[in-house]
Amino acid sequence: MSLAGEIGRKLIHLCSLAIPIGYLFLPRDFVLQVIILVAAGSLTLDLARLRNRPLGKTFLKVSKPLLKKDERARLTGSTYLLLASVVCVFFFDRSIAIAALLFLSLGDPMASFVGRRAGRTHIGKKTLEGSLACLGTCLTVGVIISILPVLLPNLSNFHLKVETIFIGALTATVVELLPLPLDDNALIPMLSGLAMQIVVLM
């Protein structure tokens, strides 16, 4: 993928911040309805262009610089991200869903950025330096979320403790590092959110 394409993908990741940030201030049902509609539209477009060759060719002409090679014949990372957002908002506590989605929006791009530019110790296709950057970013995100109730009274029901943050951040980092079969845009928020939810319920 070209540098411009890589930058474009990271900008899309940053645009996905709108979901967890919006969930901070907007009602759950409204957020859920919006992302379900957007996810349904994205999924419909993906399925249509995969089944319709002319539409697929047009889609590739427009978006090819932003796609990984394997995304040309499967769902895009954006669709996986949107579907995972629906799962997180629907099933997880508000603070956990927001943290898990931020782990993806910030931790994953940071891992790629640091890994490509400062990575020296390779672990498969990834690097130790990129993974440490991901972990550090996720931990920072978790700490910020944990102190938000002090700044925003409407978030008084947030309950992320240190151990919950650490487990979630570590899970997100491991998922980002491992060569798992499903797109990490889906796995990072869903698995880190699940890990945090289990810790909270224990």
N, C-alpha and C positions, 0 to 999 in steps of 0.2 A: 504494500500500500504506500502511496506517495505521502510526503510530509504534509501536503495540503489536506489530503484525505484523513490522515491521522489527527490533524488539528481539528478538522470538521467533526470527527467522531467525538473528540473530547468536549467540543462545544455543545454537542447534543447531550452528552452526559451532564454538563453543567446546566443546560436548560431543564433537565429532569429535576433539578432542585425545586422547580415550581411546585412539584407534588408534595414533598414533605414540608416545605415552607408554607404552602397553602393550607395544609392540614393542621399547622400550628394555630391558625387563626379562623379557619372556616369549619362549619359543622361537618361531622363525619359523613352523614347521609348525602350532603351536597357533594363533597369531595369524591365519595364513592360513585355517585351517579355520573359525574363528569369523567372520571378515569375509565369507567365501564364503557361509556360511549366512545371515548377516544381509542381505547383498546380494541373495541369491536370494529371500529373503522380501520384501524391499522391491520388487524388480523384479516379482515375482509379483503383489503387491498393486497396483502401478501398472498392469500390463497388464490385470489383472482389472477395475479400476475404469474404465479407458479403454474396455473392451469391454462392460461391463455397466452400463447406464444407472442402474438403481436403486442399485447399489453406488457408482457414481460420484457420484450426488447425496448419498448419505450421507457419503461421503468428503469432499466439498466443504463440507458443513455443519460438519464437525468441524475441518477443516484450512484452510479458505478464508483466514482471516486471515494464515496463514503462507506462502501460495502467491503467487508472481508470476502475473500474468494468463496468460502463455504456458504456465505449468506446469499449468494446469487441463486442457490438452489434450495434454500430453506427459509424459514421465518427470519426476519431481520432482528438484530439485537434490540432495536427500539420496540418492536412488538413484544419480545420477551420481557423487556423492562416494564412495559405498561401492564401486561398480564400479571407480573409479579407484584406490581403496585396494588392491583385489585385484591390479590390474595392477602397482602400485608395489611391493608386498611380493613378488610373484612374480618380477618381472623385474629389479629394481634391487638394488644392494648395500644392506645394512641402513641404513648411515648416510645414503645418498642417499634411500632411501624415506622415512625419518623426516623428513629435511629438507624434501623435496618436500611431504609431507602437512602439515607445520607451516607451510609457506609459504601453503598454502590456509587452514588453520584460523585463522591469526593475521594474515597479510598481507592477505588479501582483505577480512575485516571491518574492518581498520584503514583500508584504502583507502576503503571506503564511509563509515565514521564520519567521517574527516577531510574527505573530499570533500563530504559533505552539510553539514557544519558550518563548514568553513573554506575550501572550494573557491571560488576566484575566477577562475582561468584555465581555461576549459573546452576540452577536447579531445574533440570529439564529445559523447557523453553523460557522459563522465567528466571529471575535473579533474586538472591538473598536481599540485596539492597532495595529492590522494588518492593519486596514483601515487607521489609521493615518500615518502609515509607507508608505502605498501606496500613500496617498495624498502628503506627504512630498517628496517622490521620484519623483512623477510626476511634482510637482511644481519645483523641482530642475532641472529636465530635461528641462522643459519649459524655465526656466531662462537661462540655458546654450545655448539653441537653439536661444533665442532672442539676445544673444550677439555674436553669431557666425559670423554675417556679419562684425563685427569689426576685427575679426581675419582672415576671409577668404573672400577676395573681390568678389569671384565668387558667394557668397551668398547674394549679395546686395539687391536682391528682396525679401528676407525674411521679414515678416511683423508681427510677433507675438508680440502683445502688452500684457501688464500685465493682462488686463481683459480677453483676449482670452485664455491666459495660465491658468488662474484660473478656468474659465468655463470648459475647457478641462480636467484639472486635477481633478476637482470635479466630473465631469461626469464619468470619468474613475473609480474613487474611488467608487462612488455609484453603478455603474454597477458591479464592482468586489464584492461588498458587497451583493447585492440582489440575491436571488435564482431564476434567470430568466431561462426560458426554453431552450434557445439557448446557446451553449457553449460560455463562456466569452472570449475565444481566438478570437472569431469573433466579439462579441458585444463590448468589450472594445475599440478596435481601431476604429471600424465603428461609434459607437455612440459618442465617444469623438471627433473624427474627424468631424462628422456632426455638433456637437455643436459648435466647433471652427469655422467651415466654415460659419455657420449661423451668428455668432458674427462678423466675418470679413465682411460679405455682408450687415450687417445692417447699 
